[in-house]
Amino acid sequence: MTPKLAAIFTSHWNVYQKIITYNYMRHREMAAHSSEIFAGVKTRTPLKVLDLGCGDAQPIIPRLQQQPVASYTGYDLSEVALQFAQENLSKVNCITQLRQAPMQQFDEIEEGTFDVIHSSYAIHHLQQHEMRAILQSCFTRLDDGGVMIVVDIFRNDGQPREDYIEEYIDNIKATWQMITPGEQEEVFYHMRQYDFPVPANDMAGWAEDIGFTVTTHRVDRLHTMLVLKK
Ligand SMILES: C[S@@+](CC[C@H](N)C(=O)[O-])C[C@H]1O[C@@H](n2cnc3c(N)ncnc32)[C@H](O)[C@@H]1O
C-alpha cells in the first residue's frame, strides 16, 4: 500500500518552497556541510547518487554541479514535487531518474550500488522498523568508502515525540514570520499527523550496529545531520 501523504507535500508545495527560501529548516547550513562530504567521497568518479524523499530536488542541485556525477536517482511520493524536480534537474549534466514510489522500496527497484545516498527531512516520516530496514538497505547498496547523509529532525534523548513536536511548533510560531498563520496551521497539522522523529543517538546506534561509522553534525537544537560512512 502506498503511504498517505500530507497536503503540504501535494497541493501546497509552495509553502515548503518558502520554508527553504527563508532557511527555516537550515537547508543552507546543511548544504555547506554536505558539499564538503560530497567532495570527500573517493569511491569513483563520477558519482552515482541516490536521494530518498527528494522533494523538488532544488537543495541538492549544487551538489550535482560541484563535481562529476554520473547519475542522480530521486524517490518521492509526491507527484507535484517530482514535477518541480524534473524541471529543476534540467540544469544538471548527468543521467537523472525520478521514481514516484515509497523510498522503502528502493532496494527492490534499483540495481547496482551508489557512492552517495542522501536523504533530507524525509526519514522521520517512516516508522522505526522501516528506518532500521532502510539503513540496512543503504549500507548494502553503498560502495565501500561510500557515504549516507541523513539530514533530519530528531528528538533529544528521553524527549517524548509529542514534546518535540510542540517544541518545534513553538519555534515556528516565534520565528517563521514569512509563513502566514493559515500556512503555519497546516504545518502544525502535518507535524502532529505525519512526523515521527527518533533521537539522533538511536539512529546513530542502529547505523553503527549495521557497520556504519557515524558522525553527528548538529546545526541547532532542532536540525541535525548524521553522516554514515561505509
Ligand atoms: C520535508 S520534504 C523534504 C524534501 C527535500 N528532501 C528537502 O530537503 O527539501 C519530505 C519529502 O519526503 C517525501 N516522502 C515522505 N514519505 C515518503 C516515502 N515513504 N517515500 C518517498 N518519499 C516520501 C514527501 O513527499 C516530501 O517530498
The ligand as a MOL file (V3000), in Angstrom:
LIG
                    3D

  0  0  0     0  0            999 V3000
M  V30 BEGIN CTAB
M  V30 COUNTS 27 29 0 0 0
M  V30 BEGIN ATOM
M  V30 1 C 10.2070 17.8040 4.0370 0
M  V30 2 S 10.2170 17.1890 2.3880 0 CHG=1
M  V30 3 C 11.9560 17.1760 2.0290 0
M  V30 4 C 12.2680 17.4060 0.5940 0
M  V30 5 C 13.7680 17.5750 0.2810 0
M  V30 6 N 14.4940 16.3480 0.5230 0
M  V30 7 C 14.3510 18.7080 1.0630 0
M  V30 8 O 15.1680 18.5050 1.9700 0
M  V30 9 O 13.9750 19.8470 0.7960 0 CHG=-1
M  V30 10 C 9.8720 15.4700 2.6330 0
M  V30 11 C 9.6430 14.7300 1.3270 0
M  V30 12 O 9.5750 13.3270 1.6040 0
M  V30 13 C 8.5590 12.7700 0.8000 0
M  V30 14 N 8.1510 11.4910 1.4290 0
M  V30 15 C 7.5110 11.3100 2.5990 0
M  V30 16 N 7.3670 9.9900 2.8580 0
M  V30 17 C 7.9500 9.3330 1.8160 0
M  V30 18 C 8.1440 7.9520 1.4910 0
M  V30 19 N 7.7260 6.9850 2.3150 0
M  V30 20 N 8.7890 7.6440 0.3510 0
M  V30 21 C 9.2200 8.6200 -0.5000 0
M  V30 22 N 9.0700 9.9380 -0.2300 0
M  V30 23 C 8.4500 10.2930 0.9040 0
M  V30 24 C 7.4840 13.8300 0.7380 0
M  V30 25 O 6.6420 13.6870 -0.3730 0
M  V30 26 C 8.3310 15.0950 0.6470 0
M  V30 27 O 8.5790 15.4750 -0.6740 0
M  V30 END ATOM
M  V30 BEGIN BOND
M  V30 1 1 1 2
M  V30 2 1 2 3
M  V30 3 1 2 10
M  V30 4 1 3 4
M  V30 5 1 4 5
M  V30 6 1 5 6
M  V30 7 1 5 7
M  V30 8 2 7 8
M  V30 9 1 7 9
M  V30 10 1 10 11
M  V30 11 1 11 12
M  V30 12 1 11 26
M  V30 13 1 12 13
M  V30 14 1 13 14
M  V30 15 1 13 24
M  V30 16 1 14 15
M  V30 17 1 14 23
M  V30 18 2 15 16
M  V30 19 1 16 17
M  V30 20 1 17 18
M  V30 21 2 17 23
M  V30 22 1 18 19
M  V30 23 2 18 20
M  V30 24 1 20 21
M  V30 25 2 21 22
M  V30 26 1 22 23
M  V30 27 1 24 25
M  V30 28 1 24 26
M  V30 29 1 26 27
M  V30 END BOND
M  V30 END CTAB
M  END
